[in-house]
Amino acid sequence: MKWSIRVLLFALAVALAWGIPTTPAMAQDRDPSDRWEIEFHLGGVAGQSFGTSGPQCIASETPGYDDDGDGGFVAATNTRSCDLTNDFTDGNDGDAENLIGIFPTAVGHALPSLLTTGGVKPGRGPVAGARIGFDLTSHLQLEFTFNYSAMPVAFTNDLSLADQAINLFCNEESFDECGGDRNLQFLDRGAPRGNQQMYLLNLNYNFEEMGRLVPYVGGGGGVVKWYNGPNIVIFHNRPREIQGVRANGLFFKNSGNDSTFAVDMKFGVKYHVTRHFGVRVEVMDVVSWPGFDHQFGSLDIAGQLSRNALGGSNNDTAGELVAPTGTLHQGYPMNQLLVTGGVFVRF
């Protein structure tokens, strides 16, 4: 007899905990008469790129100088920034047939590829957000979600190759080109960083009308904003004129921003501590289709290109963007998996 009572009490406890309506709704259960729900949450997000190929390189028109056949150079429009078979060096070795770039000769074959190739990929980071929902029926809920994420985005380039090139350029046992009169250095190494904002409208299905524990699934779509991604900046400084030429160049690659359409699906569980207050755990998967336009370029601050080509004090290219300069268009989907926990109120 005692064993039967224990079994009965255990079954009743399980039934109450799982919200099976064996009795009228208790004060701590979900009440279908409450229609509105507001929730705040924290958690983490992990990203993944679905793209396998590199972004498309689109060259910009930049000034350049072609061999005139008489031992000199003539001005010409250049659109060869995406072709890595070209020579983007400053041509101080005297063997150049065309002058289109200002990279120091020692690194002119390693650093251009850093600018003209490679997109971005998402990483992992924290997320915070809020939701507001309205029950259309006792099972269906229309819900708007806002998420703010600090998930870092990283360039896909191998930055160690650029580090090696700059170290060799400055190493006294190699090229030994750095010192009081010259320097080549990263001002920004493109460390992973980034932010995203999600604006999503979902339709959720609650498996239980009443009870304390309410599992649910949902799906929908909206907009994801990607911004504040990484940048690469390399500065070449040679303040003293050498062979009549002063060098002062800035090489950069800036990741693009975009706001794009997204779809999502999710599942989770709500636990009612009281009728009007509870906690919630959720897993959400979001797929978006950003179209990033990463800008890259070479800024000839001191007019080095025109001076190398025409000699003297010619400053035609001072302050101009020279090769390699252009855009890397990246247009494949991004996936973000979010795991969050929060608190909610119903009324």
Secondary structure as GFF3:
##gff-version 3
##sequence-region A 1 347
A	DSSP	alpha_helix	2	17	.	.	.	ID=ss1
A	DSSP	beta_strand	36	49	.	.	.	ID=ss2
A	DSSP	beta_strand	56	59	.	.	.	ID=ss3
A	DSSP	beta_strand	62	67	.	.	.	ID=ss4
A	DSSP	beta_strand	73	78	.	.	.	ID=ss5
A	DSSP	beta_strand	98	99	.	.	.	ID=ss6
A	DSSP	three_ten_helix	105	107	.	.	.	ID=ss7
A	DSSP	alpha_helix	112	116	.	.	.	ID=ss8
A	DSSP	beta_strand	120	122	.	.	.	ID=ss9
A	DSSP	beta_strand	124	135	.	.	.	ID=ss10
A	DSSP	beta_strand	140	149	.	.	.	ID=ss11
A	DSSP	beta_strand	153	155	.	.	.	ID=ss12
A	DSSP	alpha_helix	159	170	.	.	.	ID=ss13
A	DSSP	beta_strand	183	189	.	.	.	ID=ss14
A	DSSP	beta_strand	195	206	.	.	.	ID=ss15
A	DSSP	beta_strand	213	227	.	.	.	ID=ss16
A	DSSP	beta_strand	231	242	.	.	.	ID=ss17
A	DSSP	beta_strand	245	254	.	.	.	ID=ss18
A	DSSP	beta_strand	258	272	.	.	.	ID=ss19
A	DSSP	beta_strand	277	288	.	.	.	ID=ss20
A	DSSP	beta_strand	292	300	.	.	.	ID=ss21
A	DSSP	alpha_helix	304	310	.	.	.	ID=ss22
A	DSSP	beta_strand	320	330	.	.	.	ID=ss23
A	DSSP	beta_strand	334	346	.	.	.	ID=ss24
###
